[in-house]
């Protein structure tokens, strides 16, 4: 519960307001634009800095800033780390009176940009924020309320909704026994409830996945099947709309060897967090608009994500149980599926992945041992 029992003195002149709270004078702003969350007890509130990496998405960025300006929870600062050419100017955001915006630049790399913003942040908590999400006004307030109740949480997010078949969805249920069996055999990812009809095979597999809970498969892919309760815990999650303890982002920074889009970056962060410390709320959500500008096509995303998984498997002790043979086995499963569905582009991409991983030619791993950054393992 937010504490609004604070003493303040206000004067009004020409429909503008000056507020004095505990001797601190707030700047003038139009009454209709005043966000009363500014008067929350500063001594007790949890300070949050927002870090936004962006690259030539000016309109989406401005839309996000307008959302944050309406936040029911006060934000200490908004750190925008821009690596593009189409940049904001002060006039673009001067009307956003509730935001303390710090605007800086960087080389094009989501990981480098995020690390720079986290380092600059003054708050002990960071709202790690993609530039193409839509944030409801009460979203951050809900995350904070959960953190205050569950002190063990390192990262807290709401559901991230994406457009799938003209509907907003946060999960992708498995609806057939054949699909479920395929994913089980090849240790592939599941990101949704198991919702297929009961039969001998599906009952046994449901029992297996229920017992395992949300986990990482032997091949390294996330298996998230339990979305029940007010919140659920996960071993990995997309952290592009989450509040995270800064100390953990400093201790385990985003890996700057990854491509400039940062494909796989959140996986590399999350695997370092303590067990059951990533909480996902069912009563909070954001809309991920998946802006097409500066977004890799599907086959490149798949390639880079798979290479990133192999890289983390080789370099992070948290994934010591994930073996190369299991990862390769899962890719063979994908290859058979792409051939069956006549998706030649994805089949060719998967063959290249299998070859590259088999002969230990991971470009991220090679780049890391040579102290290089922002490797682009593009499919040729």
Phi, psi and omega in degrees: 000128180284136183270110180257007182276071178237155180268130175214156179238132184231143172236145183240133177214125179054045178063020176239155189232139172244132185237134177245116180237120180049038178083359180261127183265123178272145183293158179294143172206155178301140183304319184292344179259001183290127177260110187291351176294347177296341186264010176295144182307108183294332182292330187253345186283157179269117182285137182228129170258144178255132177241121183235109169277141181211158180206104175052045174230057190301313183292320178293321179298316179296322177298317177297316180297323177296322176299311182295328178297334180265005182302135178283351176247132183290141181246132186293319182198153175243111181259111178260122179249103190257128179245011182260185179260328181273084190260161176285154169239166186303324181298336182293330185232014182293338180278354182272077192291341184271001185246134171261096188266128174246118188247122182221173185238168182198167169291156181292102176189113181304320182292315178296318180298314180296316180299320179296315180296318179297318180297323181286334188298141180264346186268155177282350177235141182240127168272100180282119196226119171290156184275357183242031176253156176248121190249115174300154186299326184264008186299305184294324177301320179293320179296318180296317179301322178292317180299320180294334179271326184243088187293341182283349183292134174260324178221137179228131179224159167268185175289140178256109184269135177231153180286119176227114181055047176065020176228149176277125184222147178250352181213165184230085187300147173270119189248000179229146179296324179299314179296317180298317179296320179298314180294325178292313183298316185262008176055045182271170182287145168232132180228067180166170180294152173271111191232037179265161182296147181286131170208183185302314183289311185296324178298317180293320180290321176300319179297318179298310183290327176296318179294324181285329184068193177289125188203180174254129183291169179300335179272354177102356183275145179289137177239104183241102183240346184253103180250017189281159174092178175295328175210161175225159180253151182220153176282330177215157180196158172290116188264020184283009174209045188234153173262124188232143175296127182300322184302327179284328177286334175283318181292322180233081183291164175298139186282114187279002174280342182293161182300166187296341177276347179071030180298122181091002186295320181292326176300314181296332176282310190297327183293347178269348183285155178299155178304140176058030180255358174258112184252134179243122184271137177274348181259009179228147182202157170233160175259122177263112187277353177047057180311129184284334179296130178059040176240132179294147174292161191305315184296324178290320177300314180299316180298309183294324179294320180292319177295321178297319178298315178297321178297312179295325178299323183280335191246347186245123182296337179296339180251029182297336180279348179271114184258154182300319183297324178291320178297314178298319178301319179295323179291325173298321177300317176297319181300313179300320180295316180294323177294317181297323181270006177060037176262085188294324181297313180290328177296316179296319178299317181294321177300318179295321177298313181300316180295313184297317180288324181298321184263013176058047178247044180290117184295330177293316180295317179297319179295320183293320181287346176256015176057037178261159180234159175051065177278136180249092182277058186289146177283129180255000000 
